[in-house]
Amino acid sequence: MRYFYFWSPAYGWGWLFVIVFWVLVVLIIVAIIRAIAGSGYYRNYRNEESGNTALQILNERYARGEIAREEYEAKKRDISG
């Protein structure tokens, strides 16, 4: 005797639910990966919104004492061109 379960394609519309289920699983996995990795567009947009340019970040690092004056001047010349 054969038993047909709800998710079995032989159960009528069961095949549709199987497809919908796997599509949802794939979409959830993609959403998790994008949330973890972060979208490049969103990161760039967020940095532009906060106004953190390379020179501002360099100035903040120098003000906090993370880098020496010589390194600060060298990096500032590199950024300025």
C-alpha positions as CSV (number, residue, x, y, z in Angstrom):
1,M,0.0,0.0,0.0
2,R,1.4,3.4,-0.9
3,Y,1.1,6.3,1.5
4,F,0.8,9.8,0.0
5,Y,1.7,12.7,2.3
6,F,0.7,16.3,2.1
7,W,4.0,17.3,0.5
8,S,3.9,14.5,-2.0
9,P,3.4,15.6,-5.6
10,A,0.8,12.9,-5.9
11,Y,-1.4,14.7,-3.4
12,G,-2.8,17.2,-5.8
13,W,-1.6,20.7,-5.0
14,G,1.1,19.4,-2.7
15,W,3.8,20.0,-5.3
16,L,3.0,23.7,-5.2
17,F,3.6,23.9,-1.5
18,V,6.9,22.2,-2.0
19,I,8.0,24.7,-4.5
20,V,6.8,27.7,-2.4
21,F,8.6,26.2,0.7
22,W,12.0,25.9,-1.1
23,V,11.7,29.4,-2.7
24,L,11.1,30.8,0.8
25,V,14.1,28.9,2.2
26,V,16.3,30.2,-0.5
27,L,15.1,33.8,0.0
28,I,15.7,33.6,3.7
29,I,19.2,32.3,3.2
30,V,19.9,35.1,0.7
31,A,18.5,37.7,3.1
32,I,20.7,36.4,5.9
33,I,23.8,36.5,3.8
34,R,23.1,40.0,2.6
35,A,22.5,41.1,6.2
36,I,25.8,39.6,7.4
37,A,27.9,40.7,4.5
38,G,26.2,44.0,4.0
39,S,25.5,45.6,0.7
40,G,28.2,47.7,-0.7
41,Y,25.7,50.4,-1.8
42,Y,24.3,50.7,1.7
43,R,27.8,51.0,3.3
44,N,28.8,53.7,0.9
45,Y,25.5,55.6,1.4
46,R,25.8,55.4,5.1
47,N,29.4,56.8,5.0
48,E,28.3,59.7,2.8
49,E,25.4,60.4,5.1
50,S,27.7,60.6,8.2
51,G,30.1,62.8,6.3
52,N,33.1,60.6,7.1
53,T,35.6,61.4,4.3
54,A,39.1,60.0,4.4
55,L,40.5,63.3,5.6
56,Q,38.0,63.6,8.4
57,I,38.8,60.0,9.6
58,L,42.5,60.8,9.4
59,N,42.0,64.0,11.5
60,E,40.0,62.0,14.1
61,R,42.7,59.3,14.3
62,Y,45.3,62.0,14.8
63,A,43.2,63.8,17.4
64,R,42.8,60.6,19.4
65,G,46.5,60.0,19.3
66,E,46.3,56.8,17.2
67,I,48.9,58.0,14.7
68,A,52.1,60.1,15.0
69,R,52.5,63.6,13.5
70,E,54.9,62.3,10.8
71,E,52.5,59.6,9.7
72,Y,49.6,62.0,9.8
73,E,51.4,64.5,7.5
74,A,52.4,61.7,5.1
75,K,48.9,60.3,4.9
76,K,47.4,63.8,4.6
77,R,49.7,64.5,1.6
78,D,48.6,61.2,0.0
79,I,44.9,62.0,0.4
80,S,45.2,65.6,-0.8
81,G,47.2,64.5,-3.8
